[in-house]
Amino acid sequence: MKLPRVPRFYGWRIVGAGGVIQMLHSGLLMQAFTNYSVLLREEFGWSATMISAAFSMTRAESGFLGPIQGWAIDRFGPRNVIRVGTVLFGVGFMLFSQIQTPMQFFGFYFLVAFGSSLGGFLSITTAIVNWFAAKRSMALAFSQAGFAVGGLLTPVIVYSLTNFGWRGTAFASGVIVLAVG
């Protein structure tokens, strides 16, 4: 006797994808920035203040971007906003690997952060909330766990920075973001 096949709920795939995206954003950008900053200071002789200013600028960008991102999600849907953000995030990393001047550093790091914001928390949360009526909080928790799991990428990033340099690691990060995203 064959049992009827029960269709799987597609929303859990959205949760898994959101978790992976959060893991990439956390591991490749947020957790890795300190490691990049040490190597940038060594190579270019830039001050810690200048490098920290770029990180601070990107956090402020997230706050200012919120209303515009909300409008874009309402107008174009979270999937399209995540796609654009993922492309900007990946291409930004690839361009970041080519920096030579402080202006390029600020510009390309801003592009990475802008893409990360567009393709990150708000867009993913909106997509999950749209899919779930029941078990919404559990779905959000699983997705956001990806951010914590991204911290586990830190040893991999440090290994890559040590053995392949910051330029190779940044370029590879962009390729990974584009391939996985």
RODO-2510 file (C-alpha; in nm, 4 decimals, decimal comma):
residues 181
     n   res          X          Y          Z
     1     m     0,0000     0,0000     0,0000
     2     k     0,1454     0,3314    -0,1081
     3     l     0,0902     0,6351     0,1135
     4     p    -0,0111     0,9622    -0,0487
     5     r     0,2742     1,2049    -0,0952
     6     v     0,2528     1,5132     0,1220
     7     p     0,3898     1,8248    -0,0480
     8     r     0,6772     1,9917     0,1347
     9     f     0,6345     2,3461     0,2510
    10     y     0,8558     2,5710     0,0385
    11     g     0,8922     2,8268     0,3180
    12     w     1,1564     2,6151     0,4921
    13     r     1,3749     2,6420     0,1836
    14     i     1,3473     3,0190     0,2169
    15     v     1,4589     2,9856     0,5790
    16     g     1,7593     2,7729     0,4774
    17     a     1,8582     3,0123     0,2007
    18     g     1,8192     3,3070     0,4371
    19     g     2,0389     3,1345     0,6934
    20     v     2,3112     3,0710     0,4365
    21     i     2,2981     3,4322     0,3177
    22     q     2,3213     3,5566     0,6777
    23     m     2,6156     3,3215     0,7349
    24     l     2,8003     3,4650     0,4346
    25     h     2,7337     3,8240     0,5401
    26     s     2,8470     3,7561     0,8941
    27     g     3,1483     3,5413     0,8161
    28     l     3,2845     3,7211     0,5122
    29     l     3,2130     4,0810     0,6140
    30     m     3,1203     4,1483     0,9742
    31     q     3,3449     3,8946     1,1484
    32     a     3,6298     3,9213     0,8958
    33     f     3,6682     4,2998     0,8908
    34     t     3,9084     4,3079     1,1865
    35     n     4,1367     4,0610     1,0142
    36     y     4,1338     4,2608     0,6908
    37     s     4,2031     4,5837     0,8797
    38     v     4,5303     4,4517     1,0226
    39     l     4,6565     4,3586     0,6764
    40     l     4,5399     4,6856     0,5196
    41     r     4,7238     4,8836     0,7858
    42     e     5,0411     4,6830     0,7211
    43     e     5,0273     4,7141     0,3423
    44     f     4,9163     5,0746     0,3025
    45     g     5,0198     5,2310     0,6332
    46     w     4,6687     5,3651     0,6884
    47     s     4,5648     5,4627     1,0382
    48     a     4,3277     5,2566     1,2468
    49     t     4,1034     5,5636     1,2593
    50     m     4,0643     5,5754     0,8821
    51     i     3,9881     5,2046     0,8552
    52     s     3,7449     5,2217     1,1461
    53     a     3,5733     5,5195     0,9842
    54     a     3,4862     5,2996     0,6859
    55     f     3,3301     5,0415     0,9155
    56     s     3,1361     5,3118     1,1013
    57     m     3,0204     5,4611     0,7720
    58     t     2,8752     5,1268     0,6670
    59     r     2,6804     5,0902     0,9900
    60     a     2,5331     5,4376     0,9404
    61     e     2,4525     5,3428     0,5805
    62     s     2,2363     5,0577     0,7053
    63     g     2,0271     5,2991     0,9089
    64     f     1,9776     5,5448     0,6253
    65     l     1,9084     5,2694     0,3744
    66     g     1,6197     5,1213     0,5774
    67     p     1,3321     5,3368     0,4468
    68     i     1,4503     5,3132     0,0861
    69     q     1,5018     4,9393     0,1174
    70     g     1,1547     4,9002     0,2676
    71     w     1,0044     5,0855    -0,0278
    72     a     1,2042     4,8700    -0,2737
    73     i     1,0908     4,5499    -0,1019
    74     d     0,7273     4,6633    -0,1213
    75     r     0,7632     4,7695    -0,4840
    76     f     0,9827     4,4909    -0,6270
    77     g     0,9597     4,2112    -0,3692
    78     p     1,2250     4,0715    -0,1358
    79     r     1,3560     3,8212    -0,3927
    80     n     1,4548     4,0932    -0,6397
    81     v     1,6057     4,3155    -0,3703
    82     i     1,8079     4,0193    -0,2385
    83     r     1,9289     3,9428    -0,5916
    84     v     2,0500     4,2982    -0,6477
    85     g     2,2096     4,3054    -0,3022
    86     t     2,3863     3,9749    -0,3589
    87     v     2,5331     4,0910    -0,6897
    88     l     2,6518     4,4192    -0,5344
    89     f     2,7940     4,2305    -0,2358
    90     g     2,9878     3,9860    -0,4540
    91     v     3,1079     4,2373    -0,7132
    92     g     3,1977     4,4785    -0,4335
    93     f     3,4286     4,2170    -0,2807
    94     m     3,5906     4,1550    -0,6182
    95     l     3,6496     4,5284    -0,6652
    96     f     3,7657     4,5596    -0,3038
    97     s     4,0457     4,3131    -0,3840
    98     q     4,1872     4,5707    -0,6294
    99     i     4,2036     4,8807    -0,4055
   100     q     4,5092     5,1058    -0,4080
   101     t     4,3886     5,4363    -0,2591
   102     p     4,1809     5,5407     0,0427
   103     m     3,9020     5,6632    -0,1875
   104     q     3,8822     5,3225    -0,3551
   105     f     3,8828     5,1616    -0,0116
   106     f     3,5887     5,3715     0,1058
   107     g     3,3994     5,3356    -0,2220
   108     f     3,4356     4,9618    -0,2669
   109     y     3,3882     4,8845     0,1009
   110     f     3,0719     5,0933     0,0906
   111     l     2,9559     4,8910    -0,2136
   112     v     3,0161     4,5664    -0,0234
   113     a     2,8228     4,6971     0,2773
   114     f     2,5422     4,8373     0,0596
   115     g     2,5002     4,5008    -0,1111
   116     s     2,5118     4,3233     0,2221
   117     s     2,2386     4,5488     0,3578
   118     l     2,0132     4,5111     0,0547
   119     g     2,0506     4,1350     0,0476
   120     g     2,0566     4,0889     0,4231
   121     f     1,8486     4,1081     0,7357
   122     l     1,5495     4,3220     0,6341
   123     s     1,4960     4,1547     0,2977
   124     i     1,5357     3,8036     0,4382
   125     t     1,3082     3,8755     0,7328
   126     t     1,0406     4,0144     0,5010
   127     a     1,0585     3,7078     0,2765
   128     i     1,0214     3,4724     0,5729
   129     v     0,7391     3,6705     0,7301
   130     n     0,5565     3,6578     0,3958
   131     w     0,5837     3,2783     0,3859
   132     f     0,4939     3,1935     0,7444
   133     a     0,1767     3,2445     0,9427
   134     a     0,2401     2,9627     1,1885
   135     k     0,5879     2,8905     1,3259
   136     r     0,7036     3,2343     1,2124
   137     s     0,9237     3,2985     1,5149
   138     m     1,0925     2,9599     1,4800
   139     a     1,1558     3,0239     1,1099
   140     l     1,3068     3,3650     1,1868
   141     a     1,5227     3,2170     1,4623
   142     f     1,6617     2,9473     1,2325
   143     s     1,7366     3,2018     0,9636
   144     q     1,9090     3,4402     1,2038
   145     a     2,1145     3,1536     1,3449
   146     g     2,3041     3,1777     1,0177
   147     f     2,4509     3,5042     1,1413
   148     a     2,5967     3,3272     1,4455
   149     v     2,7177     3,0341     1,2365
   150     g     2,9043     3,2837     1,0196
   151     g     3,1380     3,3384     1,3122
   152     l     3,2592     2,9833     1,2576
   153     l     3,4010     3,0967     0,9223
   154     t     3,6535     3,3203     1,1001
   155     p     3,9272     3,0527     1,1222
   156     v     3,8779     2,9758     0,7526
   157     i     3,9063     3,3449     0,6655
   158     v     4,2193     3,3858     0,8805
   159     y     4,3735     3,0791     0,7161
   160     s     4,2942     3,2192     0,3726
   161     l     4,4270     3,5642     0,4605
   162     t     4,7481     3,4094     0,5919
   163     n     4,8073     3,1750     0,2991
   164     f     4,6543     3,3565     0,0016
   165     g     4,6664     3,7218     0,1084
   166     w     4,3849     3,9678     0,1595
   167     r     4,3401     4,0374    -0,2118
   168     g     4,2952     3,6715    -0,3017
   169     t     4,0639     3,6180    -0,0068
   170     a     3,8498     3,9185    -0,0957
   171     f     3,8224     3,8131    -0,4597
   172     a     3,7383     3,4540    -0,3625
   173     s     3,4785     3,5875    -0,1173
   174     g     3,3127     3,7736    -0,4048
   175     v     3,3095     3,4609    -0,6190
   176     i     3,1627     3,2559    -0,3329
   177     v     2,8916     3,5154    -0,2707
   178     l     2,7944     3,5184    -0,6379
   179     a     2,8027     3,1390    -0,6689
   180     v     2,6124     3,0620    -0,3494
   181     g     2,3837     3,3645    -0,3561
***
